Amino acid sequence: MAVSRRLVALAVAERLATVTGLVGYFGQIGRPLPGLEATTPTDPPTKSDRDRRVRPYAVLYPGAGTPGSETSLAECDDDLDAPFTVTVAAGDAEDLLAAIDRVHAALHRWAPGRLDRDGTPFTAGPLRVPPGYDPGPLRQDRDVQPVRLFLPLAYQLTAHT
């Protein structure tokens, strides 16, 4: 297969890194988004020494994907439907909703475009919300103190040779 899951995930991570007012992690808290290693704290920062609620942050969880359903007439194209979850979190509802707006504005309908795997080009199409996906209401993480609010956002794209 000529489509590289790793290159597609890194392209999405680089796009997420452009969102302002947000700390970003790749796959888990503590692993910075590519290119932000020097400026990303290991743990999400708090608002202040007195206000221990966290500032907005996001964690990108790339999926491995599945072979796409589209096949060329010659059946020689390699397609990959790649899922992504971006969990956005914050210490209060207003911060979280604003962060969700910024993340969605950066990712929805954005396309990594043409990428190259060892000299073999492939194209990654635009990120879209999976059909029927509804993230539902904001959720509370009661395993941390103070309680955090979060919401997982789902996206997917199709990459092909």
Disulfide bonds with the S-S distance in Angstrom:
none
